[in-house]
């Protein structure tokens, strides 16, 4: 998800750092340089290919060039965190970057459920400022454990062919450990991988911050 800009993050936000494969060192350094200007260095994390979490039998796109992952600990009941994250129609009430969000079918959220939401995308050196319309389909859902959805995002002058977004939740003594990963694919965004990765990372860090702030209130 895009964000309109960096915002202060809770000090408990943290990410897993992993050593990139040697053959991609130059690429990772280029992405890290962009992220350093958009997300506090301690939070930036670019997931290496093939090293991802899963929900059931599915994970994010292991071949995608644009990818980001992050973690946070939330001191709130797991039921509260899960409810906030899966009640998609209420996202605009606690996530400023989400303008609208609607379910496209009745019943409890489950595999196969669809929802459509909108979020602003700021201008970059290669794309104009626009509002993205995202149609997401839930691919996997295990209550209070994980959810994975995917779908395209389109706006005037900007298209992401497919975004795949994974969330996992784990209770521990210090709170609920929330992990998120997202990948983007598409000809347009792959022409400028560092900028797209920076936009994705900024949006996910903001999402985690808003989820933690709301759940702990």
Secondary structure, DSSP 8 states (H G I E B T S, - for coil): ---SS-----TT-B-------GGGHHHHHHHHHHHHTTS-GGG-----TT----BTTB-S-TT-SEEEEEEEEE-S-HHHHHHHHH-GGGHHHH-TTEEEEEESS-SS--TT-EEEEEEEE---SSS--EEEEEEEEEEEEETTTEEEEEEEEEETTEEEEEEEEEEEEEEETTEEEEEEEEEEE-TTGGGSHHHHHHHHHHHHHHHHHHHHHHHH-
